[in-house]
């Protein structure tokens, strides 16, 4: 399966929380490419998910390489 590549001006939505690794959920890795983030991370939005009645939503971050297509947010 190939990831959707956004067009210029289109913002990329984070993947569902169930598709993320622990490091991606914790903000240690880019939610799009999985690369470790040490500096320059930018908020990519909220990865959404549910498990029954439990809401699993978590804020995720993008690396500097992916931030151009990520949803704008505060630098971390």
C-alpha positions in Angstrom: 0.0 0.0 0.0 1.4 3.4 -1.0 0.9 6.4 1.3 -1.1 9.3 -0.1 1.3 12.1 -1.2 -0.4 15.4 -0.6 -0.6 18.0 -3.4 0.9 21.5 -2.9 -1.2 23.4 -0.3 -2.9 20.3 0.9 -2.3 19.3 4.6 -1.5 15.7 5.5 -3.6 14.1 8.1 -1.8 11.9 10.7 -2.3 8.2 10.5 -4.8 6.5 12.9 -3.3 5.9 16.4 -3.6 2.1 16.0 -1.1 2.3 13.1 1.6 4.1 15.1 4.5 2.6 17.0 5.2 3.5 20.7 7.9 5.9 19.7 5.6 7.7 17.3 2.8 8.0 19.9 5.3 9.3 22.5 6.6 12.0 20.1 10.1 10.4 19.7 9.6 9.5 16.0 7.9 11.1 13.0 4.4 9.9 12.7 4.7 9.8 8.9 8.2 8.3 8.1 9.1 6.8 11.5 12.5 8.6 11.7 13.8 9.5 15.1 13.1 13.2 16.0 15.8 15.0 18.0 15.3 18.6 17.0 12.9 20.6 14.8 9.8 18.5 15.3 6.5 20.2 14.4 3.0 19.1 15.6 1.3 17.1 12.9 -2.0 17.1 14.6 -4.0 14.5 16.5 -3.9 10.8 15.6 -7.3 9.6 16.4 -8.4 6.2 17.6 -10.8 4.3 19.9 -10.9 1.0 21.7 -14.5 0.4 22.7 -15.4 3.3 25.0 -11.8 4.4 25.4 -10.5 7.4 23.3 -6.9 6.8 22.3 -6.3 10.2 20.6 -2.7 11.5 20.9 -0.8 14.5 19.6 1.8 13.4 17.1 4.8 15.1 15.6 6.5 15.3 12.2 10.3 15.4 11.4 11.8 18.4 9.6 11.7 16.5 6.3 8.0 15.7 6.5 6.9 19.0 8.2 6.4 20.7 4.8 3.4 18.6 4.2 2.2 18.2 7.8 -0.5 20.3 9.5 1.1 23.5 10.8 1.7 23.6 14.6 4.1 24.6 17.3 7.8 23.6 17.0 8.9 21.2 19.7 
